[in-house]
Amino acid sequence: MPLKIAVQMDPIESISIKGDSTFAMLLEAQHRGHEIFYYVPKALSLRDGKLMAPGSSLELRDEPGDYFTLSDRRVEDLSNSDVILLRQDPPFDMSYITTTHLLEQVHPKTLVVNDPAEVRNAPEKIFVTRFPEFMPPTLITRDRDAIRAFKDEFGDIILKPLFGNGGAGVFRLSHGDENLASLVELFEQSFREPFIVQKYLPEVRKGDKRVILVDGKAVGAINRVPALGEARSNMHVGGRAEPSELTRREHEICEAIGPELKQRGLIFVGIDVIGDWLTEINVTSPTGIREVKRFGGADIAALIWDAIEDKR
C-alpha cells in the first residue's frame, strides 16, 4: 500500500546525486508508489502539540542537472505522514538535537527513520565507545596533560573534533611533530566539547571501510582509499571508493553491534573500520549505498524500504 513519506533533509538543490544516499532512498520510495513530501529542518514548527512544516511534493529523476521537481507548496501536519526520513547531514549540534526532540512528538505513531531519540543518544564518536573491544586506543577529553600523555604513549596520533563530520578538522600528529600544543589551543578556542584522540592506524593507507547495516544486519561495504599525501579517506576530501567484501573480523563486529542497533530502532547505519578496528558508528545521515550498488553489490535502498514497510 502506498505510504505518505516526509523527508527532512538539506536543500535538495545542493546535493550531488551521484553519491547521495538520501536521493537513492527517495528514488526507491517513488518507484514503490509512495508519496513524498520534502521540507528542510529549519522549517519545523511545534504549536499546541502539532508538528508542522512548510514544504512541497517532490518528484525525482536520476538525471544530473535536472533531478527534481517541486510542486504543491503547502504546510503539512507531520503526524499525518506514515514515515519521516531524518536525513539532514551533521554537524550534530544543538540545532540538530532540537529537531530530534521535535520529531519525538510524532514518533512512533509516525515512524521516524532513524529513531530520533536514539539518534540523539548515539553520536557517532561516542556511541562507538560502547564496544571498546573493537576500537583502537582512544581518548575523549579536553585535558591537555591527558592528551600529551596519550601522544607520548603512542607517538603517532589522530586529533579530531568530537562532533565533526566529513573529515573536517581531522589532524595527524606523527612522531616528532611539534604542533600538538598549538592544535589543542585551536581546538579549545573552536569547540566547547571534549576532543577525540586516537592512535594512528597505518592500515588506513589501504583504506577506511564503510560497512552498511540495515535493521542490524550487514548488507554491503565499500573501501575508501585516501589520496596520496592525505591522512583522511573521506570522499569529501578526495578519497577514492572501491569495491570490497566483508572480512571475518568485520562480520564479528557487525554481529556484536547489530542487535543493539536493531533494538534502538536504528534501521540505516554505516560503520567505519580501519584494518581490524571500529572507529565510528554513523547513525545521523549515513552514506555509501549508491557506491555499493554501482560496484555490483546489494540494492540497499530497496532493503531499507523493505525494513521500513515491515514496521508499518
DRENMAR-643519 format. One record per residue (C-alpha): residue number from 0; residue in one letter; x, y, z. Coordinates in nm, 2 decimals, decimal comma. Example, Ala and Ser with C-alpha at 12.3 -4.5 7.8 and 13.67 -1.06 7.14 Angstrom:
// residues 2
+-----+---------+--------+--------+--------+
: num : residuo :      X :      Y :      Z :
+-----+---------+--------+--------+--------+
:   0 :       a :   1,23 :  -0,45 :   0,78 :
:   1 :       s :   1,37 :  -0,11 :   0,71 :
+-----+---------+--------+--------+--------+
END
This chain:
// residues 312
+-----+---------+--------+--------+--------+
: num : residuo :      X :      Y :      Z :
+-----+---------+--------+--------+--------+
:   0 :       m :   0,00 :   0,00 :   0,00 :
:   1 :       p :   0,14 :   0,34 :  -0,09 :
:   2 :       l :   0,28 :   0,54 :   0,21 :
:   3 :       k :   0,29 :   0,91 :   0,28 :
:   4 :       i :   0,66 :   0,98 :   0,32 :
:   5 :       a :   0,81 :   1,31 :   0,46 :
:   6 :       v :   1,18 :   1,37 :   0,42 :
:   7 :       q :   1,37 :   1,62 :   0,64 :
:   8 :       m :   1,69 :   1,69 :   0,45 :
:   9 :       d :   1,93 :   1,96 :   0,35 :
:  10 :       p :   1,83 :   2,18 :   0,05 :
:  11 :       i :   1,78 :   1,94 :  -0,24 :
:  12 :       e :   1,93 :   2,17 :  -0,49 :
:  13 :       s :   2,27 :   2,14 :  -0,30 :
:  14 :       i :   2,31 :   1,76 :  -0,32 :
:  15 :       s :   2,53 :   1,56 :  -0,57 :
:  16 :       i :   2,30 :   1,28 :  -0,68 :
:  17 :       k :   2,59 :   1,05 :  -0,80 :
:  18 :       g :   2,67 :   0,96 :  -0,44 :
:  19 :       d :   2,38 :   1,08 :  -0,23 :
:  20 :       s :   2,21 :   0,81 :  -0,03 :
:  21 :       t :   1,90 :   1,02 :   0,05 :
:  22 :       f :   1,84 :   1,06 :  -0,32 :
:  23 :       a :   1,87 :   0,68 :  -0,37 :
:  24 :       m :   1,63 :   0,61 :  -0,09 :
:  25 :       l :   1,38 :   0,86 :  -0,23 :
:  26 :       l :   1,41 :   0,72 :  -0,58 :
:  27 :       e :   1,32 :   0,38 :  -0,44 :
:  28 :       a :   1,03 :   0,52 :  -0,24 :
:  29 :       q :   0,90 :   0,68 :  -0,56 :
:  30 :       h :   0,95 :   0,36 :  -0,76 :
:  31 :       r :   0,72 :   0,19 :  -0,50 :
:  32 :       g :   0,45 :   0,44 :  -0,55 :
:  33 :       h :   0,50 :   0,62 :  -0,22 :
:  34 :       e :   0,40 :   0,99 :  -0,20 :
:  35 :       i :   0,70 :   1,22 :  -0,10 :
:  36 :       f :   0,67 :   1,55 :   0,09 :
:  37 :       y :   1,00 :   1,74 :   0,12 :
:  38 :       y :   1,10 :   2,00 :   0,38 :
:  39 :       v :   1,42 :   2,14 :   0,53 :
:  40 :       p :   1,50 :   2,12 :   0,91 :
:  41 :       k :   1,46 :   2,50 :   0,98 :
:  42 :       a :   1,10 :   2,48 :   0,86 :
:  43 :       l :   0,98 :   2,27 :   1,16 :
:  44 :       s :   0,73 :   2,43 :   1,39 :
:  45 :       l :   0,56 :   2,30 :   1,70 :
:  46 :       r :   0,24 :   2,46 :   1,81 :
:  47 :       d :  -0,02 :   2,33 :   2,05 :
:  48 :       g :   0,12 :   1,98 :   2,02 :
:  49 :       k :   0,12 :   1,97 :   1,64 :
:  50 :       l :   0,44 :   1,94 :   1,45 :
:  51 :       m :   0,41 :   2,14 :   1,12 :
:  52 :       a :   0,64 :   2,21 :   0,83 :
:  53 :       p :   0,60 :   2,41 :   0,51 :
:  54 :       g :   0,73 :   2,21 :   0,21 :
:  55 :       s :   0,64 :   2,06 :  -0,13 :
:  56 :       s :   0,56 :   1,74 :  -0,31 :
:  57 :       l :   0,88 :   1,60 :  -0,46 :
:  58 :       e :   0,93 :   1,42 :  -0,79 :
:  59 :       l :   1,27 :   1,28 :  -0,88 :
:  60 :       r :   1,47 :   1,18 :  -1,19 :
:  61 :       d :   1,81 :   1,02 :  -1,20 :
:  62 :       e :   1,94 :   1,28 :  -1,43 :
:  63 :       p :   2,23 :   1,51 :  -1,32 :
:  64 :       g :   2,14 :   1,87 :  -1,36 :
:  65 :       d :   1,76 :   1,80 :  -1,38 :
:  66 :       y :   1,69 :   1,56 :  -1,10 :
:  67 :       f :   1,39 :   1,71 :  -0,91 :
:  68 :       t :   1,06 :   1,89 :  -0,94 :
:  69 :       l :   0,88 :   2,06 :  -0,65 :
:  70 :       s :   0,51 :   2,12 :  -0,66 :
:  71 :       d :   0,20 :   2,19 :  -0,44 :
:  72 :       r :   0,37 :   2,41 :  -0,19 :
:  73 :       r :   0,18 :   2,37 :   0,14 :
:  74 :       v :   0,21 :   2,34 :   0,52 :
:  75 :       e :   0,18 :   1,98 :   0,64 :
:  76 :       d :   0,09 :   1,83 :   0,98 :
:  77 :       l :   0,37 :   1,57 :   1,00 :
:  78 :       s :   0,16 :   1,34 :   1,22 :
:  79 :       n :  -0,04 :   1,27 :   0,91 :
:  80 :       s :   0,27 :   1,11 :   0,75 :
:  81 :       d :   0,33 :   0,74 :   0,77 :
:  82 :       v :   0,71 :   0,77 :   0,77 :
:  83 :       i :   0,96 :   1,06 :   0,82 :
:  84 :       l :   1,31 :   1,02 :   0,70 :
:  85 :       l :   1,55 :   1,21 :   0,92 :
:  86 :       r :   1,83 :   1,27 :   0,67 :
:  87 :       q :   1,99 :   1,61 :   0,71 :
:  88 :       d :   2,37 :   1,60 :   0,74 :
:  89 :       p :   2,56 :   1,69 :   1,05 :
:  90 :       p :   2,71 :   1,89 :   1,22 :
:  91 :       f :   2,55 :   1,73 :   1,52 :
:  92 :       d :   2,49 :   2,05 :   1,71 :
:  93 :       m :   2,20 :   2,19 :   1,92 :
:  94 :       s :   2,01 :   2,27 :   1,61 :
:  95 :       y :   2,02 :   1,90 :   1,50 :
:  96 :       i :   1,95 :   1,78 :   1,86 :
:  97 :       t :   1,64 :   2,01 :   1,87 :
:  98 :       t :   1,50 :   1,86 :   1,56 :
:  99 :       t :   1,52 :   1,52 :   1,73 :
: 100 :       h :   1,32 :   1,65 :   2,02 :
: 101 :       l :   1,06 :   1,79 :   1,79 :
: 102 :       l :   1,03 :   1,47 :   1,58 :
: 103 :       e :   0,97 :   1,27 :   1,90 :
: 104 :       q :   0,63 :   1,45 :   1,91 :
: 105 :       v :   0,51 :   1,23 :   1,63 :
: 106 :       h :   0,72 :   0,91 :   1,67 :
: 107 :       p :   0,64 :   0,62 :   1,68 :
: 108 :       k :   0,28 :   0,67 :   1,55 :
: 109 :       t :   0,46 :   0,82 :   1,26 :
: 110 :       l :   0,77 :   0,61 :   1,21 :
: 111 :       v :   1,08 :   0,83 :   1,21 :
: 112 :       v :   1,39 :   0,67 :   1,05 :
: 113 :       n :   1,63 :   0,66 :   1,23 :
: 114 :       d :   1,45 :   0,68 :   1,57 :
: 115 :       p :   1,51 :   1,05 :   1,67 :
: 116 :       a :   1,57 :   0,98 :   2,04 :
: 117 :       e :   1,83 :   0,71 :   1,96 :
: 118 :       v :   2,00 :   0,93 :   1,70 :
: 119 :       r :   2,03 :   1,19 :   1,98 :
: 120 :       n :   2,17 :   0,93 :   2,22 :
: 121 :       a :   2,41 :   0,77 :   1,98 :
: 122 :       p :   2,65 :   1,04 :   1,84 :
: 123 :       e :   2,90 :   0,87 :   1,61 :
: 124 :       k :   3,22 :   0,90 :   1,80 :
: 125 :       i :   3,07 :   0,84 :   2,15 :
: 126 :       f :   2,82 :   0,55 :   2,08 :
: 127 :       v :   3,11 :   0,35 :   1,94 :
: 128 :       t :   3,28 :   0,36 :   2,28 :
: 129 :       r :   3,02 :   0,11 :   2,40 :
: 130 :       f :   3,22 :  -0,15 :   2,21 :
: 131 :       p :   3,58 :  -0,09 :   2,33 :
: 132 :       e :   3,69 :  -0,44 :   2,25 :
: 133 :       f :   3,67 :  -0,34 :   1,88 :
: 134 :       m :   3,83 :   0,01 :   1,90 :
: 135 :       p :   4,18 :   0,13 :   1,87 :
: 136 :       p :   4,32 :   0,31 :   2,17 :
: 137 :       t :   4,10 :   0,62 :   2,21 :
: 138 :       l :   4,09 :   0,92 :   2,45 :
: 139 :       i :   3,80 :   1,17 :   2,48 :
: 140 :       t :   3,90 :   1,47 :   2,68 :
: 141 :       r :   3,98 :   1,85 :   2,69 :
: 142 :       d :   4,26 :   1,79 :   2,94 :
: 143 :       r :   4,59 :   1,90 :   2,79 :
: 144 :       d :   4,80 :   1,68 :   3,02 :
: 145 :       a :   4,60 :   1,37 :   2,93 :
: 146 :       i :   4,64 :   1,45 :   2,56 :
: 147 :       r :   5,01 :   1,50 :   2,59 :
: 148 :       a :   5,05 :   1,17 :   2,79 :
: 149 :       f :   4,85 :   0,99 :   2,51 :
: 150 :       k :   5,08 :   1,14 :   2,25 :
: 151 :       d :   5,39 :   1,03 :   2,45 :
: 152 :       e :   5,25 :   0,68 :   2,48 :
: 153 :       f :   5,16 :   0,62 :   2,11 :
: 154 :       g :   5,37 :   0,87 :   1,93 :
: 155 :       d :   5,16 :   0,88 :   1,61 :
: 156 :       i :   4,80 :   1,00 :   1,68 :
: 157 :       i :   4,49 :   1,15 :   1,52 :
: 158 :       l :   4,32 :   1,45 :   1,68 :
: 159 :       k :   3,97 :   1,54 :   1,57 :
: 160 :       p :   3,65 :   1,72 :   1,69 :
: 161 :       l :   3,41 :   1,50 :   1,88 :
: 162 :       f :   3,11 :   1,61 :   1,67 :
: 163 :       g :   3,28 :   1,68 :   1,33 :
: 164 :       n :   3,19 :   1,51 :   1,00 :
: 165 :       g :   3,32 :   1,45 :   0,65 :
: 166 :       g :   3,68 :   1,46 :   0,77 :
: 167 :       a :   3,67 :   1,82 :   0,87 :
: 168 :       g :   3,92 :   1,92 :   1,14 :
: 169 :       v :   4,10 :   1,58 :   1,14 :
: 170 :       f :   4,47 :   1,61 :   1,21 :
: 171 :       r :   4,75 :   1,35 :   1,22 :
: 172 :       l :   5,04 :   1,43 :   1,46 :
: 173 :       s :   5,32 :   1,18 :   1,39 :
: 174 :       h :   5,65 :   1,12 :   1,58 :
: 175 :       g :   5,84 :   1,44 :   1,64 :
: 176 :       d :   5,56 :   1,67 :   1,54 :
: 177 :       e :   5,58 :   1,99 :   1,74 :
: 178 :       n :   5,22 :   2,12 :   1,66 :
: 179 :       l :   5,03 :   1,94 :   1,94 :
: 180 :       a :   5,01 :   2,24 :   2,18 :
: 181 :       s :   4,91 :   2,48 :   1,90 :
: 182 :       l :   4,64 :   2,24 :   1,78 :
: 183 :       v :   4,50 :   2,18 :   2,12 :
: 184 :       e :   4,48 :   2,56 :   2,17 :
: 185 :       l :   4,30 :   2,60 :   1,84 :
: 186 :       f :   4,05 :   2,32 :   1,94 :
: 187 :       e :   3,99 :   2,48 :   2,28 :
: 188 :       q :   3,90 :   2,81 :   2,10 :
: 189 :       s :   3,68 :   2,64 :   1,84 :
: 190 :       f :   3,49 :   2,38 :   2,04 :
: 191 :       r :   3,32 :   2,37 :   2,38 :
: 192 :       e :   3,31 :   1,99 :   2,38 :
: 193 :       p :   3,59 :   1,75 :   2,45 :
: 194 :       f :   3,81 :   1,63 :   2,16 :
: 195 :       i :   3,88 :   1,28 :   2,05 :
: 196 :       v :   4,24 :   1,14 :   2,02 :
: 197 :       q :   4,31 :   0,80 :   1,87 :
: 198 :       k :   4,62 :   0,60 :   1,79 :
: 199 :       y :   4,70 :   0,65 :   1,42 :
: 200 :       l :   4,63 :   0,33 :   1,23 :
: 201 :       p :   4,88 :   0,29 :   0,94 :
: 202 :       e :   4,63 :   0,04 :   0,78 :
: 203 :       v :   4,43 :   0,35 :   0,67 :
: 204 :       r :   4,67 :   0,37 :   0,37 :
: 205 :       k :   4,49 :   0,06 :   0,24 :
: 206 :       g :   4,15 :   0,22 :   0,31 :
: 207 :       d :   3,88 :   0,31 :   0,56 :
: 208 :       k :   3,60 :   0,07 :   0,50 :
: 209 :       r :   3,23 :   0,18 :   0,52 :
: 210 :       v :   3,01 :  -0,12 :   0,62 :
: 211 :       i :   2,63 :  -0,06 :   0,59 :
: 212 :       l :   2,38 :  -0,23 :   0,82 :
: 213 :       v :   2,01 :  -0,24 :   0,77 :
: 214 :       d :   1,80 :  -0,32 :   1,07 :
: 215 :       g :   2,11 :  -0,47 :   1,24 :
: 216 :       k :   2,23 :  -0,68 :   0,95 :
: 217 :       a :   2,54 :  -0,61 :   0,74 :
: 218 :       v :   2,43 :  -0,58 :   0,38 :
: 219 :       g :   2,73 :  -0,43 :   0,19 :
: 220 :       a :   3,06 :  -0,24 :   0,21 :
: 221 :       i :   3,29 :  -0,01 :   0,01 :
: 222 :       n :   3,65 :   0,08 :   0,08 :
: 223 :       r :   3,76 :   0,44 :   0,08 :
: 224 :       v :   4,12 :   0,49 :   0,00 :
: 225 :       p :   4,29 :   0,82 :   0,09 :
: 226 :       a :   4,45 :   1,03 :  -0,17 :
: 227 :       l :   4,83 :   1,05 :  -0,18 :
: 228 :       g :   4,96 :   1,27 :   0,09 :
: 229 :       e :   4,63 :   1,27 :   0,27 :
: 230 :       a :   4,55 :   1,11 :   0,61 :
: 231 :       r :   4,18 :   1,13 :   0,56 :
: 232 :       s :   3,99 :   0,88 :   0,34 :
: 233 :       n :   3,65 :   1,07 :   0,33 :
: 234 :       m :   3,53 :   1,11 :  -0,03 :
: 235 :       h :   3,45 :   1,48 :   0,05 :
: 236 :       v :   3,83 :   1,53 :   0,06 :
: 237 :       g :   3,94 :   1,32 :  -0,23 :
: 238 :       g :   3,91 :   0,96 :  -0,10 :
: 239 :       r :   3,86 :   0,70 :  -0,38 :
: 240 :       a :   3,58 :   0,44 :  -0,34 :
: 241 :       e :   3,65 :   0,08 :  -0,44 :
: 242 :       p :   3,45 :  -0,24 :  -0,41 :
: 243 :       s :   3,51 :  -0,45 :  -0,10 :
: 244 :       e :   3,38 :  -0,77 :   0,07 :
: 245 :       l :   3,34 :  -0,81 :   0,44 :
: 246 :       t :   3,62 :  -0,98 :   0,63 :
: 247 :       r :   3,57 :  -1,23 :   0,91 :
: 248 :       r :   3,66 :  -0,95 :   1,16 :
: 249 :       e :   3,40 :  -0,72 :   1,01 :
: 250 :       h :   3,14 :  -0,99 :   1,03 :
: 251 :       e :   3,23 :  -1,03 :   1,40 :
: 252 :       i :   3,19 :  -0,66 :   1,46 :
: 253 :       c :   2,85 :  -0,64 :   1,29 :
: 254 :       e :   2,72 :  -0,95 :   1,47 :
: 255 :       a :   2,82 :  -0,78 :   1,80 :
: 256 :       i :   2,67 :  -0,44 :   1,74 :
: 257 :       g :   2,38 :  -0,54 :   1,52 :
: 258 :       p :   2,13 :  -0,65 :   1,79 :
: 259 :       e :   2,17 :  -0,32 :   1,98 :
: 260 :       l :   2,12 :  -0,12 :   1,66 :
: 261 :       k :   1,80 :  -0,31 :   1,59 :
: 262 :       q :   1,68 :  -0,27 :   1,94 :
: 263 :       r :   1,74 :   0,11 :   1,93 :
: 264 :       g :   1,54 :   0,15 :   1,60 :
: 265 :       l :   1,85 :   0,24 :   1,40 :
: 266 :       i :   1,74 :   0,10 :   1,07 :
: 267 :       f :   2,01 :   0,25 :   0,84 :
: 268 :       v :   2,36 :   0,26 :   0,99 :
: 269 :       g :   2,71 :   0,29 :   0,85 :
: 270 :       i :   3,02 :   0,19 :   1,05 :
: 271 :       d :   3,38 :   0,28 :   0,97 :
: 272 :       v :   3,65 :   0,01 :   1,00 :
: 273 :       i :   4,03 :   0,06 :   0,96 :
: 274 :       g :   4,22 :  -0,26 :   0,95 :
: 275 :       d :   4,07 :  -0,46 :   1,23 :
: 276 :       w :   3,94 :  -0,16 :   1,42 :
: 277 :       l :   3,60 :   0,00 :   1,45 :
: 278 :       t :   3,63 :   0,38 :   1,46 :
: 279 :       e :   3,28 :   0,52 :   1,42 :
: 280 :       i :   2,91 :   0,42 :   1,41 :
: 281 :       n :   2,72 :   0,66 :   1,19 :
: 282 :       v :   2,35 :   0,70 :   1,26 :
: 283 :       t :   2,27 :   1,05 :   1,17 :
: 284 :       s :   2,28 :   1,05 :   0,79 :
: 285 :       p :   2,49 :   0,75 :   0,67 :
: 286 :       t :   2,61 :   0,74 :   0,31 :
: 287 :       g :   2,75 :   0,48 :   0,07 :
: 288 :       i :   2,45 :   0,30 :  -0,07 :
: 289 :       r :   2,49 :   0,43 :  -0,43 :
: 290 :       e :   2,86 :   0,33 :  -0,44 :
: 291 :       v :   2,78 :  -0,03 :  -0,32 :
: 292 :       k :   2,52 :  -0,07 :  -0,59 :
: 293 :       r :   2,75 :   0,09 :  -0,85 :
: 294 :       f :   3,01 :  -0,18 :  -0,78 :
: 295 :       g :   2,76 :  -0,46 :  -0,82 :
: 296 :       g :   2,66 :  -0,50 :  -0,46 :
: 297 :       a :   2,32 :  -0,51 :  -0,29 :
: 298 :       d :   2,04 :  -0,26 :  -0,37 :
: 299 :       i :   2,05 :  -0,12 :  -0,02 :
: 300 :       a :   1,78 :   0,14 :  -0,08 :
: 301 :       a :   1,54 :  -0,14 :  -0,16 :
: 302 :       l :   1,65 :  -0,33 :   0,16 :
: 303 :       i :   1,59 :  -0,02 :   0,37 :
: 304 :       w :   1,24 :   0,02 :   0,23 :
: 305 :       d :   1,17 :  -0,35 :   0,29 :
: 306 :       a :   1,26 :  -0,29 :   0,66 :
: 307 :       i :   1,05 :   0,02 :   0,69 :
: 308 :       e :   0,75 :  -0,13 :   0,52 :
: 309 :       d :   0,77 :  -0,43 :   0,76 :
: 310 :       k :   0,74 :  -0,19 :   1,05 :
: 311 :       r :   0,43 :  -0,01 :   0,92 :
+-----+---------+--------+--------+--------+
END
